[in-house]
């Protein structure tokens, strides 16, 4: 049991460490109303991992704020919206109700910050695999995107720039 717990903790640490900035996949772009979703990617998981993560950026080119309120995928039992918060000097993951996408800004879901948490994986995510993710926005509606799975040693391809909840004016 201790070995399983250790393996799960190690996989989680690697998945969300700053080293993850070096991970990525080919650029994909999707438009939903005034939202532009770019560069979705995930990384392969260990064979014993029950969870994975998804990353992307969302640019709101409109004049009204929007919110990512849900996500789903047949590649996972369920998908949660997560962030990392400092708690007593320790960085911890927390589920969030929604991810704000302010008008005129880009929100980046990246390792160490906001991300999609792919929970209860029925099988490991494998490099080269493409997983389908449905994203639900409060105002813009629903869209389905393809999320390539990259090897942990892959070049970031422009993904994962910076740390934390990166919101930059465009």
TORKOLPA-28085 format. One record per residue: residue in three letters; x negated, y negated, z negated of N, C-alpha, C in turn. Coordinates in steps of 0.02 Angstrom, whole numbers, plus 32768, in hexadecimal, padded with zeros to 4 digits. Layout:
<recs>
AlaXYZXYZXYZ
...
</recs>
This chain:
<recs>
Unk7FD7803C80008000800080007FD57FC18000
Unk7FA07FC07FD87F747F867FD67F537F798019
Unk7F427FAF803D7F227FA6807E7F547F8780AF
Unk7F937F9C80AD7FC67F8080D97FD07F3680C9
Unk7FD47F25808A7FDD7EDF80757FA17EB6808C
Unk7F647ED080827F287EAE80977F287EA180E3
Unk7F3A7ED481097F3C7ECF81527F6F7E9A8167
Unk7FA97E9981487FDD7E6881597FC67E228148
Unk7FA67E1A810E7F8E7DD880FA7F577DC08129
Unk7F297DEC813B7EF37DDB81697F0F7DC681AD
Unk7F3F7DEC81C67F5E7DDC82077F7F7D988204
Unk7FA17D8981CD7FC17D4881C57F8E7D1081C3
Unk7F577D1B819F7F237CE8819A7F057CDA81DF
Unk7EF57D0E82037ED77D0582467F097CE38274
Unk7F487CF682707F7A7CD9829D7F837C8F8294
Unk7F787C7682577F867C30824A7F487C098234
Unk7F0D7C2282417ED07BFF822D7EBD7BCC8262
Unk7E917B9D82507E797B6C82817E577B8D82BD
Unk7E3D7BC982B57E1F7BEC82EE7E537BF88325
Unk7E927BF683127EC67C0383427ECB7BCC8376
Unk7EAB7B92836B7EAB7B5D839D7E8B7B7583DE
Unk7E637BA983DA7E417BC284167E6C7BF3843D
Unk7EAB7BFA842A7ED77C2A844A7F077C058478
Unk7F1D7C2684AD7F4E7C0584D87F617C308512
Unk7F847C1185417F9A7C34857C7FA57C0185B4
Unk7FB87C1985ED7FC47BEE86267FFD7BBD8616
Unk7FF97B828635802D7B50862C806D7B66864F
Unk80A57B5F862C80E77B688648810D7B2A8633
Unk813A7B11865E81607AD5864F81AA7AE2865D
Unk81D47ACA8630821D7AD28636823D7A908626
Unk82727A7E864A82977A40863D82DE7A518629
Unk82F57A3185F383397A3985DB835279F385CA
Unk837979D585F8838E799085EE8351796385EA
Unk834B793E85B38312791085A982D779318587
Unk82DB7972857B82A579958559827979BA858C
Unk823779B58582820779DB85AA81E27A09857A
Unk81E87A4A858581C77A7C855B818C7A968583
Unk81507A91856581147AA4858980E87AD48561
Unk80C37AFC8587808E7B26856B80A27B588536
Unk80DB7B79853C80EB7BAB850980B97BE5850A
Unk80A77BFE84D080797C3784CB807F7C578487
Unk806A7C95848580657CBB844780237CE0844B
Unk80137D0484167FD67D2C84197FE77D748408
Unk7FBD7DA1841F7FC87DE784117FC57DF283C5
Unk7FE97E2683AF7FEA7E3583677FC97E79835B
Unk7FB47E82831D7F987EC283087FCF7EF7830B
Unk7FBC7F3583137FEE7F6A8319801A7F7082DC
Unk80017F5B82A180287F608264804E7F208253
Unk80467EEC827C80667EAB826D80B17EB08279
Unk80D67E93824C811F7E91825281377E4E826D
Unk810A7E1C826D811C7DD9828280E87DBD82B3
Unk80FF7D8F82DC80D37D6B830980E77D22830A
Unk80C97CFA833580D87CB3833780D97C9A837E
Unk80FF7C66838A81037C4683CB80F57BFC83C6
Unk80D67BE283FA80C07B9C83FA80D27B7C843C
Unk80DD7B3A843C80F07B14847880F37ACB8466
Unk80FE7AA18498810A7A5A848A814C7A4684A9
Unk816D7A16848881AE79FE849F81A979B284A5
Unk81B0799984E181B0795084EC81F8793984F6
Unk820C790784CF824E78EA84D6824878A984FE
Unk825A78AC853D825578728569829378468566
Unk82C27858853C83017832853682FE77FB8503
Unk833877DB84F9833E77A484C9836077BA8488
Unk837477F984848393781484488369784C842A
Unk8366784D83E88344788483C6836978C683D3
Unk834578FD83CF8363793F83D48342796B839F
Unk835B79A88398833E79D6836783417A1D8383
Unk830A7A41837B83097A89838983297AA9834C
Unk83627ACA835483877AE4831B83857B308315
Unk83727B53834A83707B9C834783477BB78382
Unk83327BF5837A830F7C1983B0831E7C6383A7
Unk831B7C8783DE83257CD083DA82FD7CF18412
Unk82F17D32840982CB7D59843A82DA7DA38431
Unk82E07DC7846782E87E10846282A67E31844D
Unk826F7E0B844E822E7E26843982267E2683ED
Unk82577E0983CA82547E05838082987E128363
Unk82987E2B832582D87E35830282FD7DF382FA
Unk82D87DBE82EA82F37D7A82E882B97D4982EC
Unk82C97D0B82FC82977CD6830282A97C9F82D1
Unk82787C8882AB82817C51827C82567C168291
Unk826C7BDA827D82457B9D8287821C7B938248
Unk81DB7B8A824F81AE7B86821481807B4A8218
Unk81657B3781DE81307B0681D981007B1E81A3
Unk80C97AFB819C80997B078165809A7ACA8138
Unk809C7AD680F7809B7AA180C580687AB08090
Unk80497A7C8075801A7A85803E80437A8C7FFE
Unk80367AC17FD8805A7AD07F9A80277AE17F64
Unk801A7AB27F377FEA7ABE7F027FA47ACD7F1C
Unk7F907AAB7F517F4E7AB57F6D7F487AF17F9B
Unk7F807B127FA87F817B4D7FD47FB07B40800E
Unk7F997B4D804B7FC37B4580867FF37B80808B
Unk80347B71808F80677BA5809280977B9880CC
Unk80AF7BCF80EA80E17BCA811E81267BC280FE
Unk81507B99811D81947B90810681C37B8E8141
Unk81FD7BAE813A82307BA9816D82507B638169
Unk82607B4681A282827B0681A582C47B0E81C9
Unk82F47AE481B883367AE781D683357AD58220
Unk830C7AA3823183087A8A827582C57A68827F
Unk82B37A5E82BE82767A3982CF828C79FA82F4
Unk827E79C182D68291798182F2826879738331
Unk828A795A83668269794683A4827F78FE83B2
Unk825C78CD839582707887839C826C786F83E5
Unk8298784183F6829878228438825478048447
Unk823B7810848481FC77F2849A81BE7811847C
Unk81C5784A845B818C786A843B818478B28451
Unk814878CD8444813A79138451812C7935840F
Unk814C796D84038140799583C7811C79D583DD
Unk80E679E483BC80BE7A1F83CE80C57A558399
Unk80DB7A8F83AE80DD7ACA8383809B7AEE838E
Unk80737AF48358802E7B0C835F80197B308320
Unk7FE47B5783257FC97B7982EA7FB97B4682B3
Unk7FCC7B5582767FC07B29823D7FF47AF48234
Unk80287AF3825E805C7AC0825980A07ADF8268
Unk80C97AB9828A810A7AD3829F80FF7B0D82CF
Unk812B7B3F82CC81267B7882FA81667BA182F8
Unk816D7BCC832A81A37BFE832A81887C3C8309
Unk81AB7C5782D981967C9482B781BF7CCE82D2
Unk819F7CFC82F481BF7D36831181BF7D6D82DC
Unk81F97D7982BE81FF7DA5828582167DEB8299
Unk82007E1C827282167E62827C820B7E7B82C3
Unk81CD7E7482DA81BC7E8C831D81C77ED78321
Unk81EC7EEF835381F67F37835B81B77F5A8373
Unk818C7F348395814B7F4E83AD811B7F1483B1
Unk80DA7F2283B180A97EEC83B380AE7EC283F3
Unk809B7E8383EE80957E59842A80517E698449
Unk80507E72848B80157E8A84AE7FFE7E5584E1
Unk7FBD7E4984E37FA17E1A85147FBC7E298559
Unk7FD07DF5857D7FEA7DFC85C180367E0385C3
Unk80537E13858B809C7E1A858680BC7DD4858C
Unk80F87DD085A7811F7D9285A9815D7DA08580
Unk81697D77854D81A57D80852581D57D468534
Unk82157D56853582487D23854182607D0884FE
Unk82647CC684FB827B7CA484BE82B47C7584D2
Unk82EB7C7884AD83217C4984B7831B7C128482
Unk831A7BD4849983157B9A846C83587B76846C
Unk83707B63843183B07B41842A83A37AFC840B
Unk83B67AC8843083AF7A83841A83F37A678407
Unk83F47A3D83D584327A2083BB845879FA83F1
Unk843779D18419845979A8844B844F79C18492
Unk841479DA84A2840579EC84E7841E7A3184FB
Unk84307A5B84CA844A7A9D84DA84167AD384D6
Unk841E7B06850083F77B4384FC83D07B4F853C
Unk83937B688535836B7B7C856F83437BBA855D
Unk83317BE0858F83077C1B858582C37C0D85A6
Unk828E7C1E8581824A7C14859B82247C568599
Unk81EF7C5985BF81C27C9285BF81847C7F8598
Unk81707CA9856981377C9B853E81017CD08548
Unk80CA7CBF856B80947CF0857580717D008533
Unk805D7D3F852D80377D5584F27FEE7D578505
Unk7FC47D3484DF7F7D7D2E84EC7F547D5884BB
Unk7F187D6984D07EE77D8984A57ECD7D558473
Unk7EBC7D6B84377EA37D3D84047E647D18841A
Unk7E3E7D3484487E007D15845F7E0A7CE8849C
Unk7E497CE184B37E567CBA84F07E4A7C7084E4
Unk7E387C4C851A7E317C0485187E757BE5850C
Unk7E787BAE84E77EB87B8F84D57EDC7B728511
Unk7EBA7B6385477EDB7B4785817F007B068572
Unk7EE97AE2853E7F087AA3852D7F3A7AAA84F4
Unk7F467AE684DC7F767AF184A67F547AE88462
Unk7F7C7ADB84317F657ADA83EC7F367AA183DD
Unk7F3F7A6883FE7F147A2F83F07F297A1083AD
Unk7EFA7A0583817F0879E683417F247A17830F
Unk7F3979FD82D67F547A2782A17F927A078284
Unk7FB97A2E82627FF37A14823E802D7A03826C
Unk805979D88255809479C5827B8083798B82A8
Unk8069799A82E3805279678311808C79488336
Unk80987908832B80CA78E3835180A778A7836E
Unk80A378A383AF8080786B83CE80AE784783FE
Unk80AA7806840080D177DD842F80B877EA8475
Unk80E477EC84A480D377F484EB80D977B2850E
</recs>
